[in-house]
Amino acid sequence: MQKDYIPFKDTGYFSSIICDYLDKKSNLTSFYNHFPNVDNFKKQIREKSRSSFVSKSQRKVLVSVLNKQYQNSITSEKTLSNITSLGALNTYTITTGHQLNLFTGPLYFLYKIISTINLSEVLKQHYPNYNFVPVYWMATEDHDFEEINYFNFRGKKFQWNRDSSGAVGNLSTNGLDEVFNLYSKEIGLGKNADAIRNLFESAYLKNDNLTDATRYLANELFKDYGLVIIDASHKDLKALFVPFIEQELVKQSSFKVVSKTNERISELQEDYDIQVNPRDINLFYLKDNLRERIVVEDHTFKVLNTEMTFSQLEMLNEVSEHPERFSPNVIMRPLYQEVILPNLCYIGGGGELAYWLQLKDYFDKSDVVYPLLLLRNSVLIQSKNQFKKLQKLKLSTRDIFLRRSDFINKKVREISNIDIDFSTQKEHLKQQFEALYKLAEQTDKSFLGAVKAQEVKQLKGLDHLEKRLLKAQKRKLSEEVSRMTDLQNELFPNQGLQERNANFSEFYLDYGEALIPTLMQHLDPLAGEFVILNL
């Protein structure tokens, strides 16, 4: 097993705000609570234990809901034990969340959950008097069907085509037999292919809705590690969140606080992009196949694209009687999670953590403990054959992470038998013009402009010659360049990260049941670097 690392900031695939967060830059410290290291988890436990949202009564509700959701699932004793342990005051959760992507969607679905499980194990070793439960929060109330209705397999897209409305978790799995038939033909024959077929069929053709199908799939992949899967779209859980729903409806507090935070972030640095912008009311109304935004106009609450209207009193009565009909959007969902779970840490991708950094002030205003934020493991998997090709072509880890044009230019310069780098000539030219500048200063300063123009012209000429020579060498070395770019294409599909494109089943076909245990063994959730694994 070969393993290599590259800092996240050196990959070129992570935003400046996330790289600065990982570097613990001082300008960002006010946007989070504690940085995720082992020692800081003790501080987080202390703060969370004092919170009113981890009481015995609330834990009882959580355990009851989870037991109901698992009553038709065949799972491990470890998962059942973890659910029971959530009723104890010395048990805390480590949580990740993800959409209900078809057949897990991109490969990083696995990395999120593996990071969560592994961190729970690390914390148990350091704090044996506490229990740490890995939780996967299913985004059952999401409505972006186009984002989840497909997965990629070896360059082909397998897509579930159907009409969609309302929360995706409620969608019937009708029509997925067509996807299964096409996919089944594509994966070929063999023990591992049969295992994949059985997993897909059991998840999507034997469950009636997308929530149950996704729960089955995640449970089958990770039940041996005690993963607990939660569907927070439940009346009893929403009832715990009622005070915050009411506050949002009456005072629109999240809009005011998050908007100010966004202004602060924007003022820090130009390339700090704002991930999400709050609305006046950051709640959806759920009912049957409906999921629409709630707005207020002239003291009247309206559900967009419907005829439904409520006075303030009627809306508050609706919240009290039917809290399950109120769905937090991306701004309020993190708060909901931290209210109903005894959670210490949220694990997510770069985009997720960037919008979590927008929410610290909102958490403080709501008097809810803000969790630690941990960037999930990121991995590039290389086969033995690909690793041998990399060595033969003398490609380093950092080489293959370069963008395509930079990658080609760098390698052509390296393998060329002539020097294509004109840096020496350019420096010599600049020195010559320095002498001309001094001469102009001593004679007639009006010639300075002419000297400058001539310098710019000649430097541009050298740039042009350098580019022409590089282009000629690319043609001459086209066969070697082609082998290099073909290999980079294999490792970076569509010139993007493998984990954001490929489906886990591509690798399961090669490695079978050993895939997940191998990843579990070699991924350190607190390492803070991008991992390259040669399996």
N, C-alpha and C positions, 0 to 999 in steps of 0.2 A: 504493500500500500504506500503510494507516494502522496505527499501532502505539501502544499505550498500556500503562502498567504500573500495578500497585497492589501495595503491600507485602503479603506473605502474611498478616501479622497483621491487616491491615485488611479482608481478605475475609470473615472470620468463619467460615471453613471449616477452619482448622488449629488443632490443639490448643495449649494454652499451653506444653507442654514443647517442642514443635517451634518455636514462635515465640521462646521464650527461647533455644533452641539457635542459631537463626539470628541472634539478637541477641548471641550469645556471652556470655550471662549467666554470671557467675563461679561461681554455685552448681552449674553443670553441667559445669565443665571437667574434673572427675575422672572423668566418665563417657565420655569419648572421648579420642583420642590427639592428632591435629592437626585444626584447622579447615580445611575445603577451600578454600584459595586457591592460586594458582599457585606462590608461593614455598614453601609447605609441602609440595608434592609432591616437592621435592628432598630434604627431610628424610625423607619416606616412602620414597623410592627407596633412600636410604642405609640405613634400618632394614631394609627388605625384602631388600636385597642381602646382608645379614649373616645372614639366616634360613636355617636348614638345609632349609626347605621349598621353596626355589627352586633346588635343586641341578640339575646337568646330568642326572643319572639320573632325577630326578622329572619334569623337563621332557620327557625322552625318552618316558616313559610317557604323559604328557599328549598329546604330538604323535601318538603311535601310536594312541591311542584316538580322537582327533578325526579322523584320516585314515580309520579304519575307519568311523566314523559318517557321514562324507561320501562314502564310496566309491560310493554309488548316487545322489548328488545332483549336479545340474548347477549349478555355482556360478561365481563370478567368479575371475579371476586374483588379484584383491586379497585375497579371503577365503582362497584357497589359500596365498598368500604370507604372510598373517598367521598361519595355522596353522603353517607351516614356521618362521617367525621365533620362535615360542614356545620353540623349542629353544635359542635364544641367550640368554645370561645378561643381555644388555642390553635384553630385551623384557619388558614388564609389561602386565598387563591392567587394564581398567576394566570393571567388571561390573555388570549389572543382572539381576534375576531376576523371573520372572512365572509364574503358573499357565498351564495349557494351555487357556485359555478358548476356547470355540468361536468361530472366525472373529475372533480377537484379543480378543473381549469388549469392554470399555469402551475408549474412545478413548485413554486414557492409556497403553495398551500402546505406542502409537507414541511418545509423549513420553518414556517410559523409555528406549527404545532410541535415539532421536534424541539425548537428553542424553548417553548413553554414547558414541555415535559422535562427537559434536561435542567432547566433552571430550578424547577421544583425539587429535583434530586440534589442539586448542588446546595440549595438552601437547607434541605433536611440534614445534610452532612454537617453543616456549620451551626445549625440551630435545632438540635435533636429534640428539644422540648416542645417544638411546634410541628404542626402538620401543614404541608403545602400541596395544594390540589391544582393540577393543570386543567384549565377550562378553555374550551373552544366555544365562543359566542357565535351562533349562527345568525346571520343577518336576514332573518326570515321576513322582516317587514320592508325590506328594500323593494324597489319597484323598477329598477333598471334592468329589464329583462334582456336587452340587447348586449349588456355587459357580461352576462352569465350563460347565455344559451348555446355556447359552443366550446370546443377545445381543439387544440392542434395536435396532430400526430404525424410525425415524420413529414412535415411540410404540407400536410393536408388538413383542411378545416372541416370538422364534423359539427354540423349546426342543427339545432332543434328549431324548426320553423312552426310557429303557431301564433295566434292572437294572444295578447297578454294585457291584463289590467289588474289593478290592485296589488296586494303584497305578493311577492314571488313565492313565498313559502306555501301559499295556499294553492298554487297552480297544480292542476292535475298532471300526472305523468303520461297522459295519453299522447301518443305520437312518438314516444321515445323508442318504440320497437323498430321504427324505420331507421333511426340513428344506429341502434344496436346492430341491425342486419348489415348495414354498410361497414360499420367499424369492425364487426366480427370477421368479415372477409379480408379486411386490410391487415389484421394482426397475424394472420397465418396460423400455423399449427404448432403443437408442442405443449408441454406441461405448463409453462408460464403463460402462454397464450390462453390456454383453457382456464387458468386461474383468473385472468383478467376478464374473460367473457363471463365467468360465473359471478364475479364481483359486480360488473355492470348490470347484468341481468337481475341479480338478487336485489340490488339497490333500486333500480329504476323501473323494472317491469313487474316487481312484486310489492311495490309500495304505491299508494294512491296519490301522494302529493310530494312536492319537492322537499319540504321539510323532513318528512319521514325518510325519504330516499337519501338525503344528505346525512342525516343522523346515522342511518345504517352504514353508509359508506365510511364515514369517519370512525365509527365505532369498530368496524371490521379492521381497519388499518391500524388503530391505536389503542384498542381496548386492553391489550396486554400491559400497557404502560399506565393504566389508570386514568386515561383521559375522561373528563366529564364534559358532556356536550349539553349546552343550554339553549333553549328557545325562549327568549324573554317576552315573546308575544303571548302573555298569559295574564288573565284578569287579576289573580292574586299578587303577582309581581308588580303589575302596573299600579295596584292599589297602594303599594309602598311609595310610589313616586307621585302620588296625587298632589301633595303640597307644592311640588316643583312645577307640575302642570298648571296648577291654579295660578301660581306666581307668574308664569310665562304668559298666560292668557290675560291677566289683569294688569301686570306691570311691564310686560315685554322686556324683562330684565336682561336676558341673554344678548339681545340686540345692542343695548346700550353699552354693556361691559365689553363684549367681544369687539365691537366696532372701535372702541378706544384702544384695545390691545392691538388690533390690526394696524392702527395708525402708528403706534409705538414701534411695531416690527418694521413697517415700511420706512420709518425714519432712520433705522439702524444702518441699513445697507441696501443699495439699489437692487442687488440680485437676490434679495430675500423675497421670494414670491409668496403672496397670500394664497393659501390653498382653498379656503372656504370663506364666504362672506355671509354673515347672518341676515335673516329676514326679520321683519317686525315681529312675527310669531313663528317660532321654529318647531312647529308641530304639524303633523298630518292627521286627518280624520280617516279612520278605518271602519269599513262596514261592508260585509259581503265581498264583492269584487272591486270595491272602491278604496282608493288611497289618494286623497287630494289634500292640498294645502288649506289650512285655516287662515283666514284674513279677517281684519276688523275694519269696518267702514261706518263712520257716523254712529259709533257705539253699538253697532250690530255685527255679530260674528257671522261669517259666511264660509261655506265650504265651496271652494272654487269648482267650476264646471258642474255644479249641481244647483238645485233650487233650495237647498237647505240653509236656513238662517236661524240664529239664536240670539236672544237678548243675553246680557251678561249673566243674569240669574239663571236662565235656561241652560246656558253653556256650563256653568259651574255645577248645576244639578246633573247634567249629562256626564261630567267628569266623575262626580261622586257615585253615580249609579252604574256607569259603564266606562271605567278607566281603560279597559282594553281597547276602546275605540280611539285612543289618542296615542299617536306614534311619534316619538322624538326623531327629528332629522339629524343630520350629521353634526350639528352644533350641540344638541342636547343628548344624543345617544351616549357619549362618554360619561356624562353626569349620571344618567340612568344606570349604567353599568356599575359605577362606583357606589351608588346608593343601595343596590340590591345584592351586591357581592361583597364579601369581606376581602377585597382585592388589594394587593400590594403593588403589582406591576402590570403594565400593559405592554405587550410585545407586538410590534407592527413594522411595516415597511417604511421607507423614507417619506413617502407622501403622507402616510397616516401620522407619523410622529410630528411632521411639520404642522399639521392642523391641530394636533394635541397641544403644541406649544402656544397656540392662539387661545387656549381655554383656561390657563392657570388663574387669571383674575376672576373669571366666571365661577370657577370652583371656590375660590376664596370668598367671593360675594355670597355664594350659596351655602357656605360653611360645610363643605364636603372635602374630605382629605384628597388631595391630588396625588395620583399614583406615580411611581417611578416609571420612566419611559425607556424601553430597551429596544434598540434596533435589532430586528430578527437576524438570524444567520442568513448569509447569502453564499451560494455555492456555484461553482462551475465544475461539472462532472466531465472528466476526460476518460475515454476508454484506453486500454493499453496500446491499442493500435494508433490512436490519435497522439498519445504521449510519445511513441516512437517516431512518428512523423515530425512532431515538434522538435525533437532532438536532432533528427536528420537534417531538418531545414534550419537548424540553429535559431529557433524562435524561443524567446524567453517569455516568462509569464507576463511581464509588462508589455512586451511587443503585442501580444494577441488582444490586449485590452484597448489598444489604440484604435481610433476611428479609422475608417477604411483608407482615406487618402493619406493620412499621416503614417499609417502602417506601411503602405506600399512605398511611399517616398523614403521612409527610414530604411526599409530592407533593401531597396534598390541601391541606395548609397552604400550600404554595408557590403553587399555582394558584388558591386561593380569593381572592375579591375582598373578603373580610373577614378580620380578624385573629382567628385561632382560638387563638392562643397567649396564655394568661392569666398568663404569668410575671410581667408587670408588676403586675397586680392582686394576685397572691399576695405579691409582695414588699412592696407597699404595705400589705397586710393585716398582714404580719408586723411591719412598722414600727409600725403602730398598736397591736398587742398588746405590743410592747416598752414603749411608754408605760404600758399597763395594768399590766404586770409591775412597773414602777418604782413606780406608784401603790400597788399591793398591798403592796410591800415597805415603804412608808412608813406604811401604815395598819394593815392586818391581814394577816399572812403566810398565814393560813389560807385567804385568797381565791386564793392562787397556783394551787391545784389547779383551782378553778373557771375561772380565766382560761385555764389550759392546755387544759382540756376544750373551752371555747368556741372557742379558736383552732383546735384539731384539727377541730372540727365545721364551722367556716366554710371552712377549707382544703379539707376533703372536699367541701363544697358546691360550691366553685369547680371542683374536679376533675370533679365530676359534670356541671356545666354545660358545661365544656370538652369532655367526651366526647360529650355530647348534641349540641353544636354541630358537632363533628367528624363525628358520624354523619349528621347532617342534610346536611352539605356533601358527604359521600360519595354520598348519594342524588342530590343535585342535580348532582354532577359524575360520575355513574356511567358515562357514555359515555367520558369521557376516562380515568377510572380503568380501565375495561375494556380500552381500547387499550394502556395501560401494562402492565397485568398480563398481557395476552395476549403482549406482546413479551417480558416477563420469563420467561413460561412457555416460549417458544421457546428462549431462551438458557439457561434453568435448568430442564431437564425435571424434573418431580416436585419442584420447588423444591430441587434439588441441582445440583452442578456438572455442566456439560455433559460434561466428560471422564470422569466416573464413570458416565455413563448411555448416551450415544450411541455407536454403532459407527462406525469410520472410514469405512465404505462410504457413509454418508449424505453425507459431504463429498467422497468420491471421485467420486460421481455428478456433482457440480457442477464439480470441479476436475481430475479425471482424474489423469494421470501427473504433473501439476505439484504435486499436494498435498504429497507427501513432500519434494521438493526445496525447495519454498517454506518449509515448516516448518523444514527443516535450515538454511536461510539466515537465518531470523529468530529462532531460539532460541539464546540464549547460556546455556550450562549453569552458568556462575558468576555470573549476573546477580543471583540471589537475590530475584526479584520475580515475581509472577503476571503473565502476558502476555495482553493482549487484542489479537487480530489481526483486522483488517478485510480479508478477502480478496475 
